[in-house]
Amino acid sequence: MKCKSINLEYFAFKASDGFEEVHHTCRSCKTHFNHLDGDTYDHCEQCNYNDK
């Protein structure tokens, strides 16, 4: 995440391995990321996020 804000939107989904997962989008800088390993995404088919 670019700005380290705690103002986040949460995207919960069930991953392909059956576990509950959560991605986050920062409402300040609009970065969408996987909280566990820090990967960032422009779009994500797993949680249906798309920045366009």
mmCIF file of the N, C-alpha and C atoms, coordinates in Angstrom:
data_MODEL
# 
_entry.id   MODEL 
# 
loop_
_atom_site.group_PDB 
_atom_site.id 
_atom_site.type_symbol 
_atom_site.label_atom_id 
_atom_site.label_alt_id 
_atom_site.label_comp_id 
_atom_site.label_asym_id 
_atom_site.label_entity_id 
_atom_site.label_seq_id 
_atom_site.pdbx_PDB_ins_code 
_atom_site.Cartn_x 
_atom_site.Cartn_y 
_atom_site.Cartn_z 
_atom_site.occupancy 
_atom_site.B_iso_or_equiv 
_atom_site.pdbx_formal_charge 
_atom_site.auth_seq_id 
_atom_site.auth_comp_id 
_atom_site.auth_asym_id 
_atom_site.auth_atom_id 
_atom_site.pdbx_PDB_model_num 
ATOM 1   N N  . MET A 1 1  ? 0.848   -1.176  0.000   1.00 0.00 ? 1  MET A N  1 
ATOM 2   C CA . MET A 1 1  ? 0.000   0.000   0.000   1.00 0.00 ? 1  MET A CA 1 
ATOM 3   C C  . MET A 1 1  ? 0.889   1.233   0.000   1.00 0.00 ? 1  MET A C  1 
ATOM 4   N N  . LYS A 1 2  ? 0.495   2.240   -0.721  1.00 0.00 ? 2  LYS A N  1 
ATOM 5   C CA . LYS A 1 2  ? 1.346   3.419   -0.905  1.00 0.00 ? 2  LYS A CA 1 
ATOM 6   C C  . LYS A 1 2  ? 1.323   4.376   0.271   1.00 0.00 ? 2  LYS A C  1 
ATOM 7   N N  . CYS A 1 3  ? 0.138   4.574   0.861   1.00 0.00 ? 3  CYS A N  1 
ATOM 8   C CA . CYS A 1 3  ? 0.011   5.683   1.813   1.00 0.00 ? 3  CYS A CA 1 
ATOM 9   C C  . CYS A 1 3  ? -0.074  5.253   3.278   1.00 0.00 ? 3  CYS A C  1 
ATOM 10  N N  . LYS A 1 4  ? -0.186  3.966   3.555   1.00 0.00 ? 4  LYS A N  1 
ATOM 11  C CA . LYS A 1 4  ? -0.266  3.426   4.919   1.00 0.00 ? 4  LYS A CA 1 
ATOM 12  C C  . LYS A 1 4  ? -1.524  3.853   5.666   1.00 0.00 ? 4  LYS A C  1 
ATOM 13  N N  . SER A 1 5  ? -2.561  4.265   4.950   1.00 0.00 ? 5  SER A N  1 
ATOM 14  C CA . SER A 1 5  ? -3.825  4.628   5.572   1.00 0.00 ? 5  SER A CA 1 
ATOM 15  C C  . SER A 1 5  ? -4.494  3.391   6.159   1.00 0.00 ? 5  SER A C  1 
ATOM 16  N N  . ILE A 1 6  ? -5.302  3.590   7.190   1.00 0.00 ? 6  ILE A N  1 
ATOM 17  C CA . ILE A 1 6  ? -6.097  2.490   7.733   1.00 0.00 ? 6  ILE A CA 1 
ATOM 18  C C  . ILE A 1 6  ? -7.559  2.597   7.285   1.00 0.00 ? 6  ILE A C  1 
ATOM 19  N N  . ASN A 1 7  ? -7.849  3.512   6.366   1.00 0.00 ? 7  ASN A N  1 
ATOM 20  C CA . ASN A 1 7  ? -9.200  3.695   5.834   1.00 0.00 ? 7  ASN A CA 1 
ATOM 21  C C  . ASN A 1 7  ? -9.396  2.715   4.668   1.00 0.00 ? 7  ASN A C  1 
ATOM 22  N N  . LEU A 1 8  ? -9.783  1.476   4.978   1.00 0.00 ? 8  LEU A N  1 
ATOM 23  C CA . LEU A 1 8  ? -9.806  0.399   3.995   1.00 0.00 ? 8  LEU A CA 1 
ATOM 24  C C  . LEU A 1 8  ? -11.216 -0.099  3.724   1.00 0.00 ? 8  LEU A C  1 
ATOM 25  N N  . GLU A 1 9  ? -11.413 -0.555  2.496   1.00 0.00 ? 9  GLU A N  1 
ATOM 26  C CA . GLU A 1 9  ? -12.620 -1.274  2.106   1.00 0.00 ? 9  GLU A CA 1 
ATOM 27  C C  . GLU A 1 9  ? -12.227 -2.747  1.976   1.00 0.00 ? 9  GLU A C  1 
ATOM 28  N N  . TYR A 1 10 ? -13.105 -3.645  2.429   1.00 0.00 ? 10 TYR A N  1 
ATOM 29  C CA . TYR A 1 10 ? -12.778 -5.065  2.478   1.00 0.00 ? 10 TYR A CA 1 
ATOM 30  C C  . TYR A 1 10 ? -13.565 -5.844  1.434   1.00 0.00 ? 10 TYR A C  1 
ATOM 31  N N  . PHE A 1 11 ? -12.902 -6.813  0.790   1.00 0.00 ? 11 PHE A N  1 
ATOM 32  C CA . PHE A 1 11 ? -13.512 -7.685  -0.201  1.00 0.00 ? 11 PHE A CA 1 
ATOM 33  C C  . PHE A 1 11 ? -13.285 -9.130  0.237   1.00 0.00 ? 11 PHE A C  1 
ATOM 34  N N  . ALA A 1 12 ? -14.275 -9.727  0.893   1.00 0.00 ? 12 ALA A N  1 
ATOM 35  C CA . ALA A 1 12 ? -14.148 -11.104 1.360   1.00 0.00 ? 12 ALA A CA 1 
ATOM 36  C C  . ALA A 1 12 ? -14.617 -12.062 0.266   1.00 0.00 ? 12 ALA A C  1 
ATOM 37  N N  . PHE A 1 13 ? -13.948 -13.216 0.180   1.00 0.00 ? 13 PHE A N  1 
ATOM 38  C CA . PHE A 1 13 ? -14.320 -14.226 -0.811  1.00 0.00 ? 13 PHE A CA 1 
ATOM 39  C C  . PHE A 1 13 ? -13.762 -15.573 -0.376  1.00 0.00 ? 13 PHE A C  1 
ATOM 40  N N  . LYS A 1 14 ? -14.285 -16.628 -0.971  1.00 0.00 ? 14 LYS A N  1 
ATOM 41  C CA . LYS A 1 14 ? -13.760 -17.968 -0.714  1.00 0.00 ? 14 LYS A CA 1 
ATOM 42  C C  . LYS A 1 14 ? -12.774 -18.297 -1.823  1.00 0.00 ? 14 LYS A C  1 
ATOM 43  N N  . ALA A 1 15 ? -11.538 -18.580 -1.450  1.00 0.00 ? 15 ALA A N  1 
ATOM 44  C CA . ALA A 1 15 ? -10.468 -18.873 -2.406  1.00 0.00 ? 15 ALA A CA 1 
ATOM 45  C C  . ALA A 1 15 ? -10.653 -20.264 -3.008  1.00 0.00 ? 15 ALA A C  1 
ATOM 46  N N  . SER A 1 16 ? -9.907  -20.532 -4.063  1.00 0.00 ? 16 SER A N  1 
ATOM 47  C CA . SER A 1 16 ? -10.003 -21.815 -4.753  1.00 0.00 ? 16 SER A CA 1 
ATOM 48  C C  . SER A 1 16 ? -9.637  -22.994 -3.853  1.00 0.00 ? 16 SER A C  1 
ATOM 49  N N  . ASP A 1 17 ? -8.863  -22.736 -2.795  1.00 0.00 ? 17 ASP A N  1 
ATOM 50  C CA . ASP A 1 17 ? -8.513  -23.804 -1.858  1.00 0.00 ? 17 ASP A CA 1 
ATOM 51  C C  . ASP A 1 17 ? -9.568  -24.002 -0.771  1.00 0.00 ? 17 ASP A C  1 
ATOM 52  N N  . GLY A 1 18 ? -10.668 -23.216 -0.850  1.00 0.00 ? 18 GLY A N  1 
ATOM 53  C CA . GLY A 1 18 ? -11.773 -23.355 0.089   1.00 0.00 ? 18 GLY A CA 1 
ATOM 54  C C  . GLY A 1 18 ? -11.684 -22.484 1.321   1.00 0.00 ? 18 GLY A C  1 
ATOM 55  N N  . PHE A 1 19 ? -10.574 -21.793 1.506   1.00 0.00 ? 19 PHE A N  1 
ATOM 56  C CA . PHE A 1 19 ? -10.415 -20.934 2.672   1.00 0.00 ? 19 PHE A CA 1 
ATOM 57  C C  . PHE A 1 19 ? -11.001 -19.555 2.422   1.00 0.00 ? 19 PHE A C  1 
ATOM 58  N N  . GLU A 1 20 ? -11.493 -18.936 3.489   1.00 0.00 ? 20 GLU A N  1 
ATOM 59  C CA . GLU A 1 20 ? -11.979 -17.564 3.415   1.00 0.00 ? 20 GLU A CA 1 
ATOM 60  C C  . GLU A 1 20 ? -10.778 -16.628 3.282   1.00 0.00 ? 20 GLU A C  1 
ATOM 61  N N  . GLU A 1 21 ? -10.833 -15.718 2.331   1.00 0.00 ? 21 GLU A N  1 
ATOM 62  C CA . GLU A 1 21 ? -9.760  -14.757 2.087   1.00 0.00 ? 21 GLU A CA 1 
ATOM 63  C C  . GLU A 1 21 ? -10.335 -13.342 2.109   1.00 0.00 ? 21 GLU A C  1 
ATOM 64  N N  . VAL A 1 22 ? -9.475  -12.368 2.272   1.00 0.00 ? 22 VAL A N  1 
ATOM 65  C CA . VAL A 1 22 ? -9.893  -10.963 2.236   1.00 0.00 ? 22 VAL A CA 1 
ATOM 66  C C  . VAL A 1 22 ? -8.860  -10.161 1.458   1.00 0.00 ? 22 VAL A C  1 
ATOM 67  N N  . HIS A 1 23 ? -9.333  -9.391  0.496   1.00 0.00 ? 23 HIS A N  1 
ATOM 68  C CA . HIS A 1 23 ? -8.516  -8.368  -0.142  1.00 0.00 ? 23 HIS A CA 1 
ATOM 69  C C  . HIS A 1 23 ? -8.999  -7.018  0.379   1.00 0.00 ? 23 HIS A C  1 
ATOM 70  N N  . HIS A 1 24 ? -8.179  -6.020  0.215   1.00 0.00 ? 24 HIS A N  1 
ATOM 71  C CA . HIS A 1 24 ? -8.476  -4.690  0.744   1.00 0.00 ? 24 HIS A CA 1 
ATOM 72  C C  . HIS A 1 24 ? -8.220  -3.640  -0.332  1.00 0.00 ? 24 HIS A C  1 
ATOM 73  N N  . THR A 1 25 ? -8.968  -2.550  -0.271  1.00 0.00 ? 25 THR A N  1 
ATOM 74  C CA . THR A 1 25 ? -8.693  -1.383  -1.098  1.00 0.00 ? 25 THR A CA 1 
ATOM 75  C C  . THR A 1 25 ? -8.593  -0.167  -0.181  1.00 0.00 ? 25 THR A C  1 
ATOM 76  N N  . CYS A 1 26 ? -7.501  0.566   -0.322  1.00 0.00 ? 26 CYS A N  1 
ATOM 77  C CA . CYS A 1 26 ? -7.331  1.798   0.451   1.00 0.00 ? 26 CYS A CA 1 
ATOM 78  C C  . CYS A 1 26 ? -8.230  2.875   -0.143  1.00 0.00 ? 26 CYS A C  1 
ATOM 79  N N  . ARG A 1 27 ? -9.074  3.474   0.686   1.00 0.00 ? 27 ARG A N  1 
ATOM 80  C CA . ARG A 1 27 ? -9.971  4.532   0.203   1.00 0.00 ? 27 ARG A CA 1 
ATOM 81  C C  . ARG A 1 27 ? -9.223  5.835   -0.060  1.00 0.00 ? 27 ARG A C  1 
ATOM 82  N N  . SER A 1 28 ? -7.999  5.965   0.463   1.00 0.00 ? 28 SER A N  1 
ATOM 83  C CA . SER A 1 28 ? -7.217  7.179   0.250   1.00 0.00 ? 28 SER A CA 1 
ATOM 84  C C  . SER A 1 28 ? -6.431  7.143   -1.063  1.00 0.00 ? 28 SER A C  1 
ATOM 85  N N  . CYS A 1 29 ? -5.650  6.066   -1.271  1.00 0.00 ? 29 CYS A N  1 
ATOM 86  C CA . CYS A 1 29 ? -4.787  6.023   -2.464  1.00 0.00 ? 29 CYS A CA 1 
ATOM 87  C C  . CYS A 1 29 ? -5.294  5.038   -3.528  1.00 0.00 ? 29 CYS A C  1 
ATOM 88  N N  . LYS A 1 30 ? -6.396  4.305   -3.213  1.00 0.00 ? 30 LYS A N  1 
ATOM 89  C CA . LYS A 1 30 ? -7.047  3.380   -4.160  1.00 0.00 ? 30 LYS A CA 1 
ATOM 90  C C  . LYS A 1 30 ? -6.234  2.135   -4.478  1.00 0.00 ? 30 LYS A C  1 
ATOM 91  N N  . THR A 1 31 ? -5.171  1.844   -3.722  1.00 0.00 ? 31 THR A N  1 
ATOM 92  C CA . THR A 1 31 ? -4.410  0.616   -3.932  1.00 0.00 ? 31 THR A CA 1 
ATOM 93  C C  . THR A 1 31 ? -5.238  -0.574  -3.459  1.00 0.00 ? 31 THR A C  1 
ATOM 94  N N  . HIS A 1 32 ? -5.336  -1.612  -4.303  1.00 0.00 ? 32 HIS A N  1 
ATOM 95  C CA . HIS A 1 32 ? -6.037  -2.846  -3.947  1.00 0.00 ? 32 HIS A CA 1 
ATOM 96  C C  . HIS A 1 32 ? -4.986  -3.913  -3.690  1.00 0.00 ? 32 HIS A C  1 
ATOM 97  N N  . PHE A 1 33 ? -5.095  -4.626  -2.569  1.00 0.00 ? 33 PHE A N  1 
ATOM 98  C CA . PHE A 1 33 ? -4.013  -5.529  -2.205  1.00 0.00 ? 33 PHE A CA 1 
ATOM 99  C C  . PHE A 1 33 ? -4.502  -6.713  -1.396  1.00 0.00 ? 33 PHE A C  1 
ATOM 100 N N  . ASN A 1 34 ? -3.690  -7.758  -1.417  1.00 0.00 ? 34 ASN A N  1 
ATOM 101 C CA . ASN A 1 34 ? -3.860  -8.940  -0.596  1.00 0.00 ? 34 ASN A CA 1 
ATOM 102 C C  . ASN A 1 34 ? -3.099  -8.685  0.688   1.00 0.00 ? 34 ASN A C  1 
ATOM 103 N N  . HIS A 1 35 ? -3.788  -8.654  1.786   1.00 0.00 ? 35 HIS A N  1 
ATOM 104 C CA . HIS A 1 35 ? -3.172  -8.279  3.059   1.00 0.00 ? 35 HIS A CA 1 
ATOM 105 C C  . HIS A 1 35 ? -2.128  -9.285  3.527   1.00 0.00 ? 35 HIS A C  1 
ATOM 106 N N  . LEU A 1 36 ? -2.286  -10.569 3.174   1.00 0.00 ? 36 LEU A N  1 
ATOM 107 C CA . LEU A 1 36 ? -1.377  -11.590 3.690   1.00 0.00 ? 36 LEU A CA 1 
ATOM 108 C C  . LEU A 1 36 ? 0.022   -11.489 3.112   1.00 0.00 ? 36 LEU A C  1 
ATOM 109 N N  . ASP A 1 37 ? 0.135   -11.288 1.793   1.00 0.00 ? 37 ASP A N  1 
ATOM 110 C CA . ASP A 1 37 ? 1.475   -11.243 1.201   1.00 0.00 ? 37 ASP A CA 1 
ATOM 111 C C  . ASP A 1 37 ? 1.795   -9.926  0.521   1.00 0.00 ? 37 ASP A C  1 
ATOM 112 N N  . GLY A 1 38 ? 0.870   -8.982  0.531   1.00 0.00 ? 38 GLY A N  1 
ATOM 113 C CA . GLY A 1 38 ? 1.142   -7.644  0.032   1.00 0.00 ? 38 GLY A CA 1 
ATOM 114 C C  . GLY A 1 38 ? 1.086   -7.471  -1.475  1.00 0.00 ? 38 GLY A C  1 
ATOM 115 N N  . ASP A 1 39 ? 0.607   -8.499  -2.225  1.00 0.00 ? 39 ASP A N  1 
ATOM 116 C CA . ASP A 1 39 ? 0.458   -8.337  -3.677  1.00 0.00 ? 39 ASP A CA 1 
ATOM 117 C C  . ASP A 1 39 ? -0.592  -7.281  -3.967  1.00 0.00 ? 39 ASP A C  1 
ATOM 118 N N  . THR A 1 40 ? -0.341  -6.451  -4.960  1.00 0.00 ? 40 THR A N  1 
ATOM 119 C CA . THR A 1 40 ? -1.323  -5.447  -5.374  1.00 0.00 ? 40 THR A CA 1 
ATOM 120 C C  . THR A 1 40 ? -1.906  -5.830  -6.728  1.00 0.00 ? 40 THR A C  1 
ATOM 121 N N  . TYR A 1 41 ? -3.132  -5.367  -6.986  1.00 0.00 ? 41 TYR A N  1 
ATOM 122 C CA . TYR A 1 41 ? -3.874  -5.755  -8.178  1.00 0.00 ? 41 TYR A CA 1 
ATOM 123 C C  . TYR A 1 41 ? -4.563  -4.552  -8.821  1.00 0.00 ? 41 TYR A C  1 
ATOM 124 N N  . ASP A 1 42 ? -4.615  -4.541  -10.164 1.00 0.00 ? 42 ASP A N  1 
ATOM 125 C CA . ASP A 1 42 ? -5.471  -3.607  -10.889 1.00 0.00 ? 42 ASP A CA 1 
ATOM 126 C C  . ASP A 1 42 ? -6.870  -4.188  -11.016 1.00 0.00 ? 42 ASP A C  1 
ATOM 127 N N  . HIS A 1 43 ? -6.936  -5.494  -11.105 1.00 0.00 ? 43 HIS A N  1 
ATOM 128 C CA . HIS A 1 43 ? -8.213  -6.211  -11.086 1.00 0.00 ? 43 HIS A CA 1 
ATOM 129 C C  . HIS A 1 43 ? -7.969  -7.592  -10.484 1.00 0.00 ? 43 HIS A C  1 
ATOM 130 N N  . CYS A 1 44 ? -9.037  -8.184  -9.973  1.00 0.00 ? 44 CYS A N  1 
ATOM 131 C CA . CYS A 1 44 ? -8.908  -9.493  -9.344  1.00 0.00 ? 44 CYS A CA 1 
ATOM 132 C C  . CYS A 1 44 ? -10.166 -10.299 -9.627  1.00 0.00 ? 44 CYS A C  1 
ATOM 133 N N  . GLU A 1 45 ? -10.008 -11.425 -10.304 1.00 0.00 ? 45 GLU A N  1 
ATOM 134 C CA . GLU A 1 45 ? -11.152 -12.289 -10.596 1.00 0.00 ? 45 GLU A CA 1 
ATOM 135 C C  . GLU A 1 45 ? -11.650 -13.011 -9.349  1.00 0.00 ? 45 GLU A C  1 
ATOM 136 N N  . GLN A 1 46 ? -10.798 -13.184 -8.349  1.00 0.00 ? 46 GLN A N  1 
ATOM 137 C CA . GLN A 1 46 ? -11.209 -13.890 -7.139  1.00 0.00 ? 46 GLN A CA 1 
ATOM 138 C C  . GLN A 1 46 ? -12.202 -13.090 -6.315  1.00 0.00 ? 46 GLN A C  1 
ATOM 139 N N  . CYS A 1 47 ? -11.952 -11.803 -6.124  1.00 0.00 ? 47 CYS A N  1 
ATOM 140 C CA . CYS A 1 47 ? -12.850 -10.985 -5.292  1.00 0.00 ? 47 CYS A CA 1 
ATOM 141 C C  . CYS A 1 47 ? -13.686 -10.014 -6.125  1.00 0.00 ? 47 CYS A C  1 
ATOM 142 N N  . ASN A 1 48 ? -13.555 -10.078 -7.448  1.00 0.00 ? 48 ASN A N  1 
ATOM 143 C CA . ASN A 1 48 ? -14.327 -9.255  -8.400  1.00 0.00 ? 48 ASN A CA 1 
ATOM 144 C C  . ASN A 1 48 ? -13.976 -7.779  -8.359  1.00 0.00 ? 48 ASN A C  1 
ATOM 145 N N  . TYR A 1 49 ? -12.789 -7.440  -7.884  1.00 0.00 ? 49 TYR A N  1 
ATOM 146 C CA . TYR A 1 49 ? -12.346 -6.049  -7.898  1.00 0.00 ? 49 TYR A CA 1 
ATOM 147 C C  . TYR A 1 49 ? -11.862 -5.656  -9.281  1.00 0.00 ? 49 TYR A C  1 
ATOM 148 N N  . ASN A 1 50 ? -12.217 -4.451  -9.717  1.00 0.00 ? 50 ASN A N  1 
ATOM 149 C CA . ASN A 1 50 ? -11.719 -3.907  -10.982 1.00 0.00 ? 50 ASN A CA 1 
ATOM 150 C C  . ASN A 1 50 ? -11.638 -2.398  -10.812 1.00 0.00 ? 50 ASN A C  1 
ATOM 151 N N  . ASP A 1 51 ? -10.463 -1.822  -11.051 1.00 0.00 ? 51 ASP A N  1 
ATOM 152 C CA . ASP A 1 51 ? -10.297 -0.390  -10.824 1.00 0.00 ? 51 ASP A CA 1 
ATOM 153 C C  . ASP A 1 51 ? -10.797 0.476   -11.977 1.00 0.00 ? 51 ASP A C  1 
ATOM 154 N N  . LYS A 1 52 ? -11.293 -0.143  -13.019 1.00 0.00 ? 52 LYS A N  1 
ATOM 155 C CA . LYS A 1 52 ? -11.793 0.635   -14.163 1.00 0.00 ? 52 LYS A CA 1 
ATOM 156 C C  . LYS A 1 52 ? -13.264 0.961   -14.015 1.00 0.00 ? 52 LYS A C  1 
# 
